[in-house]
């Protein structure tokens, strides 16, 4: 029997920002018992994933070994760490461990997707630990832009791992636990084999600022703005919601919450006890009864999401709330890369309504939830692990993070998604797994290599020509070809004779075809596709996707 | 006969950054003689314009009045001011006026698109003026990130207009004329009716920096980097190319130019005399003969364009040039909003090759070509026009610019695309024209409202189901329906029985159809589309685009 080994295999999040999923295993090679840390999602875009609903890491490796999966650990309730739990649970079927606020959200997701919410177990924070297979897991409170974020102590017979999850080093985060360097140092006292560390802000050179530092600027804005203020941020940033709402209250403004996600999040935070002293909230129906000068609306949709409150207000109205010239719209949030165009579109709509837009570019109205470069160094020093393995970042973040560690005399190892690291002794790469991505497409989970999304992209870029042929059993055409253009400049809209040219060319192809070709659907399809692409290219300069429907009539 | 009037009608650029096109007219209402200033393009994106090749303003208003168009004036040779000249010329057919460097590029474009390059007339700079219909036009040299940029003096019997084009207030731009406040003031001496002013950088609070300020940092980088340096910037930023090449020469590095656009631009700048003292350039073939430490490669593709040199190098190779670990890649350029994802993808590819990426975020390696807020105020003060009409910007830029003017005691008027302003006396809005956008799609010019691109977007988001039916003349089905899925999770890839369910449902629909319905192709199409969407929605959670091909066999 082979010796026990301790392995680490990132499946998602190590090569992108989003869809975190990290596998740890302990046991004899090929018989390891596993824990999975985080099951996140990321969001689709038109460039690569049109029509897709959600993107998650390819969990195939652990799905094939699900009988050896002992538990799923969730560090915190952001979508990129928890979002896939209900979708992948049916294939994983292992108990879920997290702290109570995170558990409340995990239970919602489990229920929504038809799973048993009781599979989610609430855990007490460090120094309490929970046994999961060969591992002992401790949830170490750490500050982040959502309540009850946890770093993980992962103990195995081969030693201790410290997995930061997402974190910042905020001494006064207002909601949720402060960053406590002494606590972190105490966890590391007995020695740590490996530090898996958040990399997202490694390119930010200055120390991170505290949530508390926003109070003054936001207070000033609430006091001085003349009309109504609408503020948008992530629904899960409960601390920010509290900062905004308290500043509003101090300035004599009542608070209305617009957007389902934000209402749910506030309720969950209150009911789990992580949010206290939140000012009373008016109903959306009370809008109109309060002078605009005395109102703050907290709105969802800081990333320009089309169905959220912010996009609705920018278009004109959201559930009875309307903007007026002179109102102020505060984006108390950063722009996630890729969302620039949607957000800019909203800024312009607001400008057309005469609304003053204030963004967070100058740092007065937003602080990040992630550790910046000097904060990362602080973490490295506190944990003082044998090796730092950067996680949660694009490749450039992982590389920069590794170089940062090494420039300070530490040891780092880059493991992107699919790279298995053996941590038993000195950390070393032992295997490279093929990893893809899984898409939720409508109600179906599909793979990024299935070709489905590629076909959609091709139709978007090139248009689609559909050719219908009706043939005798032997292939003799019964009638001329019929061709329909979708997403192409045809003559119904432009006088270019495209369809006429096409039908003539296809009929010519069929008339001059050999008997052998006429007997093969495949041969006809090839020849017709080729001629359709050529004629389209000659007539309108585009080579479309072609679908040929061959109807052969069986004569009895 | 009605009195003469002086009008201004922005068709593109006033409501977006890109595709500039501004119309000026003078004469009796309905019989004005026109000049068109700039005929630019903007670039498509997957979110709104998949498969489109170029986007330009909708010139329909002036195309319908082309017999009264006296000339086309081009301020400078950036694509967003000149890019559509060859495409729209056939519909406009008016002489083109610009300065020699711009003319050389306009002539290339005219020729490429099959027009007579002799229609482009070279103009001398201010104080020379050229008569174009009722207007006298003067090309006032102004600094920008391309040689020979010009502001325009537009004189008419109703007074003088100053149209800045794109500009910055750089006293030492290295290539091209410096910003000369005395010259601008002298132009304005007799009074100016209206200042049409660039708005793109109105949100940048600090005074713009000079091209010359980059010399030190770029020089240091060239001297200290250990491997090869590749630098990318806009091909047309000839000044930057010179800054980079001279710094390379001073550091003992030879220069190779990778990318067709950059080679053409350098040649044009040299042949028209605007670029002097450019260091000798090696052939791409000489790569390999020079130690890496002694090389600078100037590369196209700073915006992540897929076919440019930068994307090629990031993928592994471009025309024999390969990167190595330890090389440096300098992005001496800003990221145009919308290109973040493509550029970030390239950063990651470079990081995987161990190449050090240096971007321009901290301002050491790039300065903007546009006037910042304080620079705009300087321009307002120098021209001291009766009214400032902000141009070239999204709506939020125009609004901010107008507020800036008014906060300093000036008068401003916002005219977005399609808003006609009468400048004869006090500036006032007189008409609102319907304006859209024109797309080059393959080789065809289509309108944004034609529905073609919308069909492509729908197929990308929802997939496409094609149904083929063969019917007797009276509508009796001869055979079962045949259905093909494109961009949908069908059973060829997922065992969900989708096609089987669909074919059964369509056959049922046809079997239970009334004789009346069977006689109408439209009724069949409606009913079949509805049932296909319902079954898809039930089976895979998506409602696809449906195309129904009905083949009716005429029995003689």
Interface residues (C-beta under 8 A of the other chain):
Chain A: X45 X46 X47 X50 X51 X337 X338 X340 X341 X344 X347 X348 X350 X351 X352 X354 X357 X394 X395 X396 X399 X400 X441 X442 X443 X444 X446 X450 X451 X452 X453 X455 X456 X457 X459 X460 X461 X462 X463 X464 X466 X468 X470 X478 X479 X482 X484 X486 X487 X488 X489 X493 X494 X496 X537 X540 X541 X542 X545 X547 X549 X551 X553 X554
Chain B: X45 X46 X47 X50 X51 X337 X338 X340 X341 X344 X347 X348 X350 X351 X352 X354 X357 X394 X395 X396 X399 X400 X441 X442 X443 X444 X446 X450 X451 X452 X453 X455 X456 X457 X459 X460 X461 X462 X463 X464 X466 X468 X470 X478 X479 X482 X484 X486 X487 X488 X489 X493 X494 X496 X537 X540 X541 X542 X545 X547 X549 X551 X553 X554
